[in-house]
Amino acid sequence: MAADSVSARGREGLASLADETVDHRFKGLPPDAEGLTVGELARERRNLFSGGFTTPLLALSAERLEHNLRLMETYAERHGLVFAPHGKTSMAPQLFWRQIEHGAWGITLAVPHQVRVARAFGVQRVFLANELVDAAALEWLAAQLTADPSFRFVCYVDSVRGVELMDAALRGLSSRPVDVVVELAAGEGARTGVRTEAECRVVADAVAGVDTLRLVGVAGYEGEVPDADPERVRAWLRRLTGLVVDFDKAGRFAGAGLDEIVVSAGGSAWFDAVADVFAEVPELSLPALKVLRSGAYVSHDDGHYREVTPFVRVPEEGALLPAFRLWAQVVSRPSAEQAFANAGKRDAAYDLDLPVVQVVRGEGGERPADGVRVVSLSDQHAWIRTDEGAALEVGEWVGMGLSHPCTSFDKWQLIPVVEQDGTVVDYVRTYF
């Protein structure tokens, strides 16, 4: 990481992570490392398989992580998009700053706690993909905006009531207004957002009627389009871009001292559609800041996102690589068809798909996990079914691919980053 790419506050925060003491809080780390700092342990460059690590253990591939960061940096540049990856995926400040180093404009987040984490580590641009109506959180935000003129913050509004609550909480607190974008819902029955363009105009009028907020654009999340397919997603995205054009023609951004107009969308399944439709936005009265917010790319996965990533539809753009692997040890082999490993729901994502056994590691080295599959998870056990003749012994390690990065990161506070030869070169700290 280039030192000059990280703010002074960010450098201080990242340095503090290296000073944290290794102890019982962190699953899977070598027991004999207790009392070392994280930085000291990283400098030892232990091997994941012979360096005293215990199972279960989640690891990130150093090479694949770097590949994914570079790929999305290139993709955003190629399509003229400003990238603000969703930080709720990892909640890892080290990864936030690596994303920023790889061209990210800022970090998207979902709730006030996450914004506080980002600010503690010096992130200067935050896009909150939610309406913020908590008075205590707004008071904290106002203090941040007042204390740091370079801090850029944008959040959703999706109701007149929300505007009223924000105004009441912020009145008299901040030296500058909070920038907001009107969120257009992805359809009836979708998640959050204003349901119709007419109602969006009413919300925008409410923003214009208060001094504590400043309308800077529009946003939404195409991943909530009902029965999503390319045609439906693009149709909704054209509603979104049409809304920003309508707002601009009506002069809703005039006189607010803006340098740009924000239009934002983008989960991890349809960012190709976002790129296509955002490229169609006509010239506005100010430059358009086209913010893409995809977050799962940083680790990718071996399940859900492997299937839905746009790179499947547009392979000429490149391919993301799954960077996670969960290691567990076989602790029981009660029959020829059944085995149990010591990783379960406390350790592995299971909300979308079960873990997939990819390799087995034993005395003879690593081999493909042919005929070995996870069929269920208990709290601390993976239920494994083995085909006839499949080799699997008590004491061997199984390496599993996971589905859904967001519910993989959140089970681990300190994650080893490992090179292809097994050398652990870093540890990623998460804050969920």
C-alpha positions in Angstrom: 0.0 0.0 0.0 1.4 3.4 -1.0 1.9 5.4 2.1 0.8 8.7 0.5 -2.5 7.1 -0.5 -3.6 6.8 3.1 -4.7 9.8 5.2 -2.7 10.6 8.3 -5.6 9.4 10.4 -5.8 6.3 8.4 -2.1 5.5 8.8 -2.5 5.9 12.5 -5.5 3.6 12.7 -3.9 0.9 10.5 -0.7 1.1 12.6 -2.8 0.5 15.7 -4.1 -2.8 14.3 -0.5 -4.1 14.1 -0.1 -3.3 17.8 -3.1 -5.3 18.9 -2.2 -8.3 21.1 -2.8 -11.8 19.8 -4.9 -13.8 22.3 -8.0 -15.9 22.9 -10.3 -13.5 21.0 -9.1 -14.6 17.6 -10.1 -18.0 16.3 -7.6 -20.3 14.7 -4.4 -18.4 15.5 -1.4 -20.3 16.9 -1.7 -20.8 20.7 2.0 -20.2 21.0 1.6 -16.7 19.4 -0.3 -15.5 22.4 1.2 -12.3 23.7 2.8 -11.3 20.4 1.4 -8.3 18.5 -0.4 -8.9 15.2 2.5 -7.1 13.5 5.1 -9.3 15.2 3.2 -12.5 14.2 2.9 -11.2 10.6 6.6 -10.6 10.4 7.2 -14.2 11.4 5.6 -15.3 8.1 4.4 -18.6 9.4 3.0 -21.3 7.2 -0.7 -21.8 7.5 -0.3 -25.5 7.6 2.8 -26.0 9.7 3.0 -22.9 11.7 0.7 -23.9 14.6 -2.6 -22.6 13.3 -5.7 -24.5 14.6 -9.0 -25.3 12.9 -11.5 -24.0 12.1 -9.6 -21.3 10.2 -10.7 -18.8 7.5 -8.0 -17.6 5.2 -7.8 -15.0 2.4 -5.7 -15.6 -0.7 -3.2 -12.7 -1.1 -2.9 -13.2 -4.8 -6.7 -13.5 -5.5 -7.5 -10.5 -3.3 -5.1 -8.3 -5.3 -6.5 -9.7 -8.6 -10.0 -8.7 -7.6 -9.0 -5.2 -6.4 -7.2 -4.6 -9.7 -10.0 -6.0 -11.9 -12.7 -3.7 -10.4 -10.5 -0.7 -10.5 -9.9 -1.3 -14.2 -13.6 -2.0 -14.8 -14.8 1.3 -13.2 -12.2 3.3 -15.1 -13.1 1.6 -18.4 -16.8 2.5 -17.9 -16.4 6.0 -16.6 -17.8 5.1 -13.1 -16.8 6.4 -9.7 -16.4 3.4 -7.4 -17.6 3.5 -3.8 -17.5 -0.2 -2.8 -19.9 -1.3 -0.1 -17.8 -1.7 3.0 -20.5 -3.7 4.9 -19.2 -6.8 3.0 -15.9 -6.9 4.9 -16.0 -4.2 7.6 -12.2 -4.3 7.4 -10.4 -0.9 7.4 -7.3 -2.5 5.8 -9.5 -3.6 2.9 -11.2 -0.2 2.8 -7.8 1.5 2.2 -6.7 -1.1 -0.3 -9.9 -0.4 -2.2 -9.2 3.3 -2.1 -5.6 2.7 -3.2 -7.1 0.8 -6.1 -9.1 3.8 -7.3 -12.2 3.9 -5.0 -13.7 7.3 -4.6 -14.9 6.4 -1.1 -16.6 3.7 0.8 -20.4 2.8 0.9 -21.8 1.8 4.3 -25.3 0.9 5.6 -25.6 2.0 9.3 -24.1 4.6 11.7 -21.8 2.1 13.4 -20.2 1.3 10.1 -19.6 5.0 9.4 -18.0 5.4 12.8 -15.6 2.6 12.0 -14.7 4.1 8.6 -14.1 7.6 10.2 -12.0 6.1 13.0 -9.7 4.9 10.2 -9.6 8.1 8.3 -12.0 7.4 5.4 -12.8 10.8 3.9 -15.7 10.0 1.6 -18.7 7.9 2.8 -21.9 7.1 0.9 -24.6 5.8 3.3 -27.0 3.7 1.4 -29.8 4.2 3.8 -31.9 7.0 5.2 -30.4 8.2 8.5 -33.0 9.4 11.1 -31.4 8.5 14.4 -31.0 11.7 16.3 -27.8 10.6 18.2 -26.2 9.4 15.0 -27.1 12.7 13.3 -25.6 14.7 16.1 -22.3 12.7 15.8 -22.4 13.2 12.0 -22.9 17.0 12.4 -19.8 17.1 14.7 -17.8 15.2 12.1 -18.8 17.6 9.3 -18.0 20.6 11.4 -14.7 19.4 12.6 -13.4 18.2 9.2 -14.3 20.4 6.2 -12.8 17.7 3.8 -15.1 15.0 5.0 -17.7 14.2 2.3 -20.9 12.4 3.4 -23.9 11.5 1.3 -27.0 9.5 2.4 -30.4 8.6 1.2 -33.7 10.2 1.9 -36.9 8.3 1.0 -39.7 10.1 2.9 -41.0 13.5 3.9 -41.1 12.2 7.5 -37.4 11.2 7.2 -36.5 14.7 6.0 -38.4 16.2 9.0 -36.6 14.0 11.5 -33.2 14.7 10.0 -33.9 18.5 10.0 -35.1 18.4 13.6 -32.0 16.5 14.7 -29.5 18.6 12.8 -30.9 22.1 13.3 -28.3 24.4 14.8 -25.6 21.6 15.0 -23.7 21.5 11.7 -21.7 24.2 10.0 -22.8 22.8 6.6 -25.8 20.9 5.4 -25.9 17.1 5.0 -25.8 16.0 1.3 -28.7 13.7 0.4 -29.9 11.8 -2.6 -33.5 10.8 -3.1 -33.8 7.0 -3.2 -36.0 5.6 -5.9 -37.5 2.2 -5.0 -36.8 -0.7 -7.3 -40.6 -1.4 -7.6 -43.7 -2.1 -5.6 -42.9 -4.5 -2.7 -39.1 -3.9 -3.1 -37.1 -2.9 -0.1 -36.7 0.9 0.7 -37.1 3.9 -1.4 -39.8 6.3 -2.8 -42.2 4.2 -4.9 -43.0 6.7 -7.7 -41.3 9.6 -9.5 -44.1 11.9 -8.4 -43.5 11.0 -4.7 -39.7 11.6 -5.3 -40.5 15.1 -6.3 -42.5 15.6 -3.1 -39.5 14.4 -1.1 -37.1 16.6 -3.0 -39.4 19.6 -2.3 -39.2 18.7 1.4 -35.4 18.8 1.2 -35.5 22.1 -0.5 -37.6 23.5 2.3 -34.9 23.0 5.0 -31.5 24.4 5.5 -29.9 21.4 7.1 -30.0 19.2 4.0 -28.8 19.7 0.5 -30.1 17.7 -2.5 -27.2 16.4 -4.6 -28.7 13.6 -6.7 -30.6 10.4 -6.9 -29.8 6.7 -6.1 -31.3 3.3 -5.7 -30.5 -0.4 -5.7 -31.3 -2.5 -8.8 -30.7 -5.7 -6.9 -34.2 -5.4 -5.5 -36.0 -5.2 -8.9 -38.8 -7.8 -8.7 -38.2 -10.9 -10.9 -34.9 -9.3 -12.0 -33.6 -10.0 -15.5 -31.5 -7.8 -17.8 -34.5 -6.2 -19.4 -36.3 -5.3 -16.1 -33.1 -4.1 -14.4 -32.2 -1.8 -17.3 -35.8 -0.5 -17.5 -35.6 0.4 -13.8 -32.2 2.0 -14.2 -33.6 4.2 -17.0 -36.3 5.3 -14.6 -33.5 6.3 -12.1 -31.4 8.2 -14.7 -34.6 9.8 -16.0 -35.3 11.0 -12.5 -32.0 12.8 -12.3 -32.5 14.4 -15.7 -36.0 15.5 -14.6 -34.6 17.0 -11.3 -31.9 18.8 -13.2 -34.3 20.3 -15.8 -36.5 21.5 -13.0 -33.5 23.4 -11.5 -33.5 21.3 -8.3 -29.7 21.3 -8.2 -29.2 25.0 -9.0 -28.0 27.5 -6.5 -26.8 24.8 -4.0 -23.1 25.3 -4.7 -22.7 21.9 -6.2 -19.7 20.8 -8.2 -21.4 17.6 -9.5 -24.7 15.8 -9.6 -24.8 12.3 -8.0 -26.5 9.3 -9.7 -25.8 6.0 -7.9 -26.7 2.3 -8.1 -24.9 -1.0 -8.2 -24.8 -4.2 -6.3 -22.7 -7.1 -7.2 -25.0 -8.9 -9.6 -26.0 -6.2 -12.2 -23.1 -3.7 -12.4 -22.9 -4.4 -16.1 -26.4 -3.0 -16.6 -25.5 0.0 -14.4 -22.5 0.7 -16.6 -24.5 0.4 -19.8 -27.4 2.6 -18.6 -25.2 5.2 -16.8 -23.3 5.6 -20.1 -26.6 6.9 -21.6 -27.0 9.8 -19.1 -27.2 13.0 -21.2 -25.2 16.0 -20.4 -26.5 17.7 -17.2 -26.1 21.2 -15.9 -23.1 19.9 -13.9 -20.8 16.9 -14.3 -22.5 13.6 -13.3 -20.8 11.7 -10.5 -21.8 8.1 -11.5 -21.3 6.1 -8.3 -21.1 2.3 -8.4 -21.4 0.6 -5.0 -20.6 -3.1 -5.6 -18.9 -4.7 -2.6 -18.8 -8.5 -2.7 -16.1 -8.5 -5.4 -13.3 -8.0 -2.9 -13.3 -11.6 -1.9 -15.9 -12.9 -4.4 -17.1 -16.5 -3.5 -17.5 -20.1 -4.6 -21.4 -20.0 -4.7 -24.0 -17.3 -5.1 -21.8 -14.5 -6.6 -19.8 -16.9 -8.7 -23.1 -17.6 -10.5 -24.6 -14.1 -10.6 -21.5 -11.9 -11.3 -21.8 -9.9 -14.5 -18.4 -11.2 -15.5 -20.3 -14.5 -16.4 -22.3 -12.5 -18.9 -19.4 -10.4 -20.2 -16.3 -12.7 -19.9 -14.3 -10.4 -22.1 -14.2 -7.9 -19.2 -12.3 -10.4 -17.0 -13.1 -12.8 -14.1 -13.2 -12.4 -10.4 -11.6 -15.1 -8.3 -12.9 -16.6 -5.0 -10.4 -15.5 -2.3 -11.8 -17.3 0.7 -11.1 -20.8 1.9 -12.3 -22.2 5.2 -10.1 -24.9 6.7 -11.5 -27.5 9.1 -10.3 -30.8 10.5 -12.0 -34.1 10.3 -12.8 -35.1 13.9 -15.1 -38.1 13.4 -15.5 -40.8 10.7 -18.3 -42.9 12.1 -19.1 -44.8 8.9 -17.9 -45.2 5.3 -20.4 -42.7 4.1 -20.2 -40.1 6.9 -17.6 -37.8 8.4 -17.7 -34.7 10.6 -15.4 -31.6 10.5 -15.0 -29.1 13.2 -16.5 -26.0 11.4 -20.2 -25.1 11.5 -22.6 -22.2 11.5 -20.4 -20.2 13.8 -17.6 -20.3 11.3 -19.1 -20.6 7.8 -21.6 -18.7 5.7 -24.7 -20.8 5.2 -27.5 -18.3 4.4 -27.3 -18.8 0.6 -25.4 -22.1 0.1 -23.6 -24.7 2.1 -19.8 -24.7 2.0 -18.2 -26.8 -0.8 -15.3 -29.1 0.0 -12.6 -28.4 -2.5 -9.4 -30.1 -1.3 -8.3 -32.5 1.4 -4.9 -32.0 3.1 -3.2 -35.0 4.8 0.1 -36.6 5.3 0.6 -37.0 1.5 -0.1 -33.4 0.8 -3.1 -31.8 -0.8 -5.5 -33.7 -3.1 -8.9 -32.9 -4.7 -11.9 -33.6 -2.6 -13.5 -36.1 -5.0 -16.7 -37.6 -3.6 -16.7 -35.4 -0.4 -19.5 -32.9 0.2 -21.1 -31.0 3.0 -24.7 -31.8 3.4 -25.6 -29.9 6.6 -24.2 -27.7 9.3 -24.6 -27.8 13.1 -23.3 -24.9 15.3 -19.8 -26.4 15.3 -19.8 -29.3 12.9 -20.0 -29.8 9.2 -21.9 -32.9 8.3 -19.9 -34.5 5.4 -21.2 -37.2 3.1 -18.6 -39.3 1.3 -19.1 -41.4 -1.9 -18.0 -45.0 -2.0 -14.2 -45.2 -2.0 -13.6 -41.6 -1.2 -10.5 -41.2 1.0 -11.0 -39.1 4.1 -9.4 -39.8 7.5 -9.8 -38.4 11.0 -7.1 -35.7 11.5 -7.0 -34.5 7.8 -7.9 -31.0 6.9 -10.6 -30.1 4.4 -10.5 -26.8 2.5 -13.9 -25.4 1.7 -15.2 -22.7 -0.6 -17.9 -20.4 0.8 -21.0 -18.6 -0.6 -21.8 -15.0 0.3 -18.9 -12.9 1.4 -21.0 -10.7 3.7 -21.8 -13.5 6.0 -18.3 -15.0 5.9 -16.3 -12.0 7.0 -18.7 -11.3 10.0 -17.8 -14.5 11.8 -14.1 -13.8 12.0 -12.3 -10.9 13.8 -8.8 -11.6 12.4 -8.3 -13.3 9.1 -4.9 -14.6 7.9 -3.9 -13.4 4.4 -1.9 -16.3 2.8 0.2 -16.6 -0.3 0.0 -19.5 -2.6 2.8 -21.4 -0.9 1.0 -21.1 2.5 3.0 -18.2 3.9 0.8 -15.9 6.0 1.8 -12.3 5.2 -0.9 -10.3 6.9 -4.0 -10.4 9.1 -7.2 -8.6 8.3 -9.1 -7.2 11.2 -12.9 -6.8 11.0 -15.4 -4.7 12.9 -18.9 -6.0 12.9 
